[in-house]
Amino acid sequence: MAYAQGDTKQTITLYAEVIRHDPYVIAAWNTLASVYEEEGNEEGARQMRFFAAHVEDEGDTWKDLARQFRQVGKIDQCLYCLRKALNRENADVGVLFELASIYRMTGATKKVSHLGRSHHSDERWSTRSRGSSESRGLGHMTSRSSSSSTRR
């Protein structure tokens, strides 16, 4: 009711109380973000969205926050959000590219190479995790290639 009446102080107090009782109410965090945004407090709004992102923990939310932090020059927070997004959506090439771009921009070239290694060493990309070529129905290919190499 306080929010609908435009009483931002009371709204902030009430939603802060909701969060105190149950910090997993995403709507409370998002409403606080909206209130702060309406007041012109972009940083407060961003922080409320940041807390909500920890509760929600979805890749798209983290990517959106990363974009917001990058726009205001908060590179460390941007990187944090991109890494969280990558944890949620490991195969997102856009997130990998963004991380690599920022690491290169900041001179953290070792992190760029590590990023590539850690991504490719992920078991979802490993042929070992998918089984051998025979267990994937490709045994005929390996037996032919090995027999053709022995014929030479």
Backbone bond lengths (Angstrom), bond angles and torsions (degrees), N, CA, C in turn:
res aa  C-N    CA-C-N  psi(-1)  N-CA   C-N-CA  omega(-1)  CA-C   N-CA-C  phi
1 M - - - 1.441 - - 1.534 110.56 -
2 A 1.320 116.08 -41.46 1.463 120.03 -179.30 1.522 110.69 -62.07
3 Y 1.333 117.36 -39.41 1.461 121.31 179.72 1.523 110.42 -64.86
4 A 1.316 116.70 -44.41 1.467 121.33 179.73 1.524 111.49 -63.79
5 Q 1.314 117.13 -30.18 1.466 121.59 179.75 1.527 112.52 -86.39
6 G 1.319 116.53 -3.60 1.459 119.65 177.77 1.516 114.50 82.31
7 D 1.321 117.44 14.27 1.462 121.71 179.36 1.530 108.34 -87.83
8 T 1.335 115.49 86.48 1.463 119.75 -173.43 1.527 112.96 -66.92
9 K 1.333 117.98 -37.25 1.468 119.53 179.33 1.523 110.71 -61.79
10 Q 1.309 116.20 -46.50 1.467 120.71 179.68 1.539 110.38 -66.34
11 T 1.313 116.54 -38.57 1.467 120.50 178.64 1.516 110.48 -61.45
12 I 1.321 116.88 -46.58 1.464 121.21 179.25 1.520 110.26 -61.03
13 T 1.310 117.28 -43.43 1.464 121.78 179.43 1.527 110.71 -61.53
14 L 1.318 116.97 -46.40 1.465 120.96 -177.58 1.529 111.83 -66.34
15 Y 1.319 116.92 -44.71 1.458 119.03 -179.41 1.524 111.80 -70.72
16 A 1.299 117.56 -32.41 1.466 120.74 174.80 1.527 109.59 -63.79
17 E 1.305 116.80 -36.02 1.464 121.32 177.32 1.536 110.49 -67.97
18 V 1.322 116.76 -41.39 1.469 120.58 176.63 1.522 109.24 -58.62
19 I 1.313 116.56 -46.46 1.467 121.73 -178.50 1.531 110.91 -65.54
20 R 1.312 116.21 -37.00 1.465 119.76 177.97 1.531 110.19 -60.82
21 H 1.320 116.45 -39.70 1.465 120.84 179.67 1.525 112.36 -76.60
22 D 1.324 116.73 -37.07 1.461 120.69 -178.91 1.528 109.77 -149.68
23 P 1.326 116.48 94.17 1.475 119.87 -176.95 1.524 113.80 -69.66
24 Y 1.329 118.37 -2.22 1.458 121.02 -179.06 1.522 113.44 -95.06
25 V 1.328 116.44 10.43 1.461 120.66 177.00 1.532 107.84 -86.69
26 I 1.322 115.24 96.70 1.468 121.23 -175.67 1.524 111.21 -61.29
27 A 1.311 117.15 -37.20 1.465 121.00 -178.90 1.528 111.15 -59.95
28 A 1.318 117.58 -35.29 1.472 120.50 179.23 1.529 110.24 -65.31
29 W 1.322 116.54 -43.89 1.466 120.40 178.50 1.522 110.69 -63.02
30 N 1.339 115.82 -44.61 1.464 120.04 -178.22 1.527 112.08 -67.99
31 T 1.313 117.03 -36.10 1.469 119.52 177.02 1.521 110.18 -66.75
32 L 1.319 116.74 -42.28 1.472 119.41 176.00 1.522 110.82 -60.18
33 A 1.321 116.34 -39.89 1.470 119.75 177.41 1.522 109.97 -59.94
34 S 1.326 116.87 -43.07 1.470 120.84 179.02 1.525 111.61 -63.80
35 V 1.312 116.32 -41.41 1.470 120.44 179.45 1.526 110.20 -62.90
36 Y 1.326 116.37 -47.72 1.466 119.65 178.91 1.531 111.13 -61.22
37 E 1.319 115.83 -40.60 1.458 120.18 179.30 1.532 111.01 -62.87
38 E 1.323 116.56 -43.37 1.465 120.66 178.21 1.521 111.95 -62.86
39 E 1.319 116.53 -30.97 1.468 120.86 177.41 1.523 112.05 -79.16
40 G 1.322 116.99 -7.26 1.464 120.23 -178.33 1.511 112.84 88.49
41 N 1.320 117.46 9.52 1.453 122.04 179.85 1.532 108.57 -94.70
42 E 1.335 115.73 79.52 1.464 121.20 -177.10 1.522 112.42 -63.06
43 E 1.320 116.16 -38.45 1.470 119.57 179.88 1.528 110.59 -64.78
44 G 1.327 117.24 -44.01 1.463 120.66 177.10 1.516 111.27 -61.05
45 A 1.329 116.47 -41.91 1.466 121.45 178.77 1.525 110.25 -62.33
46 R 1.328 116.27 -43.86 1.468 120.89 -179.80 1.533 110.50 -63.16
47 Q 1.321 116.55 -40.39 1.469 120.01 179.57 1.527 111.37 -65.74
48 M 1.321 117.26 -38.92 1.469 120.29 177.44 1.529 110.10 -64.27
49 R 1.334 116.69 -40.45 1.472 120.25 177.11 1.536 110.64 -65.99
50 F 1.324 115.79 -34.71 1.461 121.10 178.02 1.530 110.25 -63.35
51 F 1.330 116.62 -45.53 1.466 119.96 177.82 1.525 110.77 -64.50
52 A 1.336 116.49 -41.71 1.465 120.81 178.38 1.526 110.82 -61.62
53 A 1.319 116.76 -37.09 1.464 121.01 -179.59 1.525 111.21 -62.23
54 H 1.322 116.67 -35.23 1.466 119.54 177.79 1.521 111.18 -66.08
55 V 1.307 116.28 -33.43 1.466 120.40 178.38 1.524 110.05 -75.93
56 E 1.328 116.08 -48.08 1.457 122.04 -177.28 1.530 111.97 -71.49
57 D 1.323 115.47 -44.66 1.461 124.76 176.66 1.523 113.57 52.13
58 E 1.333 116.04 54.14 1.461 121.67 176.78 1.525 109.76 -115.02
59 G 1.315 115.30 145.12 1.460 121.27 -176.64 1.515 114.07 -57.16
60 D 1.331 117.34 -44.30 1.466 120.44 -178.46 1.527 111.91 -63.61
61 T 1.325 116.29 -37.23 1.468 120.18 177.96 1.519 110.40 -64.19
62 W 1.345 115.99 -43.90 1.458 119.81 178.99 1.524 111.63 -64.23
63 K 1.348 116.96 -39.40 1.466 120.03 179.20 1.528 111.11 -64.91
64 D 1.323 116.73 -40.65 1.459 120.59 178.74 1.529 110.72 -63.49
65 L 1.319 116.28 -44.03 1.470 119.73 177.60 1.525 111.35 -63.49
66 A 1.317 116.73 -40.20 1.473 120.22 178.59 1.520 109.79 -58.10
67 R 1.326 116.36 -44.39 1.466 121.04 178.83 1.530 110.43 -60.70
68 Q 1.325 116.40 -44.04 1.465 120.09 -179.91 1.525 111.76 -63.65
69 F 1.327 116.53 -44.47 1.467 119.49 179.68 1.532 110.67 -65.50
70 R 1.315 117.34 -38.09 1.470 119.96 179.41 1.525 110.58 -65.00
71 Q 1.338 116.91 -40.10 1.466 120.76 -179.66 1.524 112.52 -60.14
72 V 1.323 116.76 -31.45 1.469 119.13 -179.24 1.529 111.88 -99.44
73 G 1.352 116.39 9.50 1.455 120.28 174.23 1.518 115.32 80.74
74 K 1.320 117.88 15.72 1.468 121.06 178.86 1.529 108.01 -94.79
75 I 1.319 114.16 80.35 1.456 121.89 -171.38 1.527 111.85 -68.16
76 D 1.324 118.47 -40.23 1.466 119.85 179.88 1.529 111.17 -60.93
77 Q 1.332 116.40 -43.85 1.461 120.16 178.68 1.531 110.46 -67.03
78 C 1.322 116.07 -37.46 1.463 121.23 177.23 1.523 110.22 -60.13
79 L 1.324 116.85 -47.93 1.461 121.17 179.10 1.520 111.65 -61.41
80 Y 1.318 116.05 -41.79 1.466 120.76 178.05 1.530 110.05 -57.19
81 C 1.330 115.69 -48.30 1.467 120.58 -179.03 1.517 112.00 -64.89
82 L 1.322 117.41 -39.87 1.456 120.20 178.28 1.527 111.34 -64.75
83 R 1.326 116.96 -39.57 1.467 119.42 177.58 1.532 110.91 -65.65
84 K 1.334 116.74 -37.67 1.473 120.23 176.34 1.531 109.51 -64.57
85 A 1.322 117.62 -41.97 1.462 121.48 178.56 1.524 110.27 -62.35
86 L 1.316 116.54 -41.23 1.459 120.94 179.98 1.528 110.82 -65.38
87 N 1.318 116.60 -34.83 1.465 119.82 176.37 1.521 111.24 -64.53
88 R 1.311 117.05 -31.87 1.468 121.87 -179.37 1.522 111.42 -83.67
89 E 1.321 116.47 -36.76 1.468 121.61 -175.46 1.521 108.50 -131.21
90 N 1.311 115.28 76.37 1.456 121.40 -171.59 1.523 113.87 -60.45
91 A 1.318 117.04 -27.88 1.458 119.26 -176.35 1.524 113.11 -92.32
92 D 1.319 118.03 11.96 1.468 121.57 -177.82 1.524 109.57 -79.74
93 V 1.308 115.36 100.92 1.463 121.64 -177.50 1.525 110.59 -64.75
94 G 1.324 117.27 -32.57 1.462 120.84 178.64 1.516 111.69 -61.25
95 V 1.331 116.99 -41.48 1.469 121.02 178.02 1.525 109.67 -66.90
96 L 1.320 117.03 -43.06 1.469 120.02 177.26 1.524 111.09 -59.10
97 F 1.324 115.98 -44.79 1.460 120.44 179.68 1.527 110.63 -62.31
98 E 1.324 116.72 -44.07 1.470 120.95 -179.86 1.523 111.02 -62.74
99 L 1.327 116.50 -44.45 1.466 120.06 177.02 1.533 110.74 -60.44
100 A 1.314 116.44 -47.79 1.466 120.41 -179.67 1.515 110.81 -61.15
101 S 1.322 116.91 -40.70 1.453 121.75 179.55 1.531 111.49 -61.32
102 I 1.311 116.46 -45.21 1.469 120.09 -179.13 1.522 110.28 -69.67
103 Y 1.317 117.11 -41.66 1.464 119.23 177.98 1.526 110.87 -59.79
104 R 1.333 117.05 -42.96 1.467 119.97 178.32 1.517 110.51 -65.15
105 M 1.333 117.25 -42.63 1.459 122.27 -179.23 1.534 110.97 -60.56
106 T 1.337 116.04 -35.91 1.459 120.00 -177.86 1.526 112.66 -91.76
107 G 1.345 116.64 1.20 1.456 120.18 177.46 1.520 113.82 82.87
108 A 1.302 117.44 12.12 1.466 121.21 -179.38 1.527 109.49 -91.36
109 T 1.337 116.06 61.25 1.463 120.63 -174.15 1.527 112.67 -66.04
110 K 1.329 117.86 -29.50 1.468 119.65 177.29 1.529 110.01 -64.62
111 K 1.310 117.05 -33.95 1.461 120.00 178.94 1.525 110.56 -69.37
112 V 1.333 116.70 -31.47 1.464 120.07 177.60 1.521 109.11 -63.55
113 S 1.329 117.27 -47.96 1.463 119.58 -179.15 1.522 110.72 -67.34
114 H 1.317 117.47 -36.50 1.465 120.53 177.27 1.525 110.81 -65.48
115 L 1.306 115.78 -37.22 1.465 121.27 179.38 1.520 109.81 -58.96
116 G 1.308 116.70 -45.71 1.457 120.38 179.00 1.511 112.31 -64.77
117 R 1.331 117.01 -42.49 1.469 120.35 179.96 1.509 111.01 -66.39
118 S 1.325 117.71 -45.09 1.463 119.56 -177.33 1.515 110.76 -67.47
119 H 1.329 117.29 -33.45 1.459 119.84 179.10 1.522 110.49 -69.44
120 H 1.317 116.90 -43.59 1.462 119.65 -178.04 1.516 112.07 -76.42
121 S 1.310 118.39 -20.48 1.457 119.39 178.29 1.523 111.48 -85.43
122 D 1.313 117.32 -5.61 1.454 121.74 177.21 1.522 108.79 -58.93
123 E 1.328 117.05 135.50 1.456 119.35 -174.36 1.521 113.36 -63.31
124 R 1.328 118.69 -20.88 1.456 119.51 177.45 1.520 111.15 -68.17
125 W 1.319 117.47 -20.30 1.464 121.12 -178.65 1.520 111.03 -103.09
126 S 1.300 116.80 -6.47 1.452 120.79 -176.05 1.524 110.74 -84.51
127 T 1.329 116.39 136.99 1.467 119.33 177.24 1.515 110.27 -69.27
128 R 1.330 117.07 -26.57 1.455 119.56 177.85 1.519 111.15 -61.55
129 S 1.325 118.18 -40.00 1.458 120.77 -177.38 1.521 111.65 -69.45
130 R 1.331 117.49 -23.11 1.461 120.99 179.22 1.522 111.16 -92.43
131 G 1.310 117.45 -0.95 1.448 120.80 179.54 1.519 111.61 96.16
132 S 1.298 115.42 172.33 1.457 119.79 179.48 1.507 109.75 -72.98
133 S 1.308 115.92 171.00 1.457 119.89 -179.38 1.524 110.71 -63.24
134 E 1.313 117.84 -33.02 1.463 119.54 179.45 1.517 111.09 -69.17
135 S 1.327 117.19 -40.93 1.463 119.19 -178.90 1.519 111.28 -69.68
136 R 1.323 118.15 -17.78 1.465 121.20 177.59 1.527 110.37 -93.32
137 G 1.308 117.80 7.48 1.457 120.10 -179.95 1.507 113.31 81.84
138 L 1.318 117.80 20.54 1.455 120.97 -179.22 1.525 111.41 -112.54
139 G 1.312 116.00 15.93 1.462 119.76 -178.09 1.507 112.57 -58.91
140 H 1.326 115.86 -34.70 1.460 119.19 179.79 1.519 111.58 -63.59
141 M 1.319 116.46 -30.41 1.468 119.15 -179.06 1.518 110.23 -73.51
142 T 1.325 116.79 -41.70 1.459 118.78 -177.56 1.514 110.74 -73.44
143 S 1.318 117.23 -34.47 1.462 117.48 179.80 1.524 110.57 -69.63
144 R 1.346 117.40 -36.67 1.458 119.90 177.24 1.515 111.30 -66.42
145 S 1.322 114.77 -44.36 1.467 117.01 -177.28 1.509 110.30 -67.34
146 S 1.325 116.75 -35.15 1.459 117.12 179.55 1.515 111.39 -74.98
147 S 1.347 117.17 -34.60 1.460 118.55 178.34 1.529 111.05 -71.79
148 S 1.339 116.72 -33.64 1.460 118.36 178.25 1.517 111.13 -69.67
149 S 1.319 116.57 -30.56 1.456 118.18 179.63 1.518 110.79 -76.50
150 T 1.348 117.08 -25.05 1.455 118.26 178.57 1.531 111.26 -81.91
151 R 1.337 117.23 -21.17 1.458 120.18 178.63 1.517 111.84 -72.28
152 R 1.282 118.15 -26.07 1.469 120.65 -175.26 1.450 111.29 -69.84
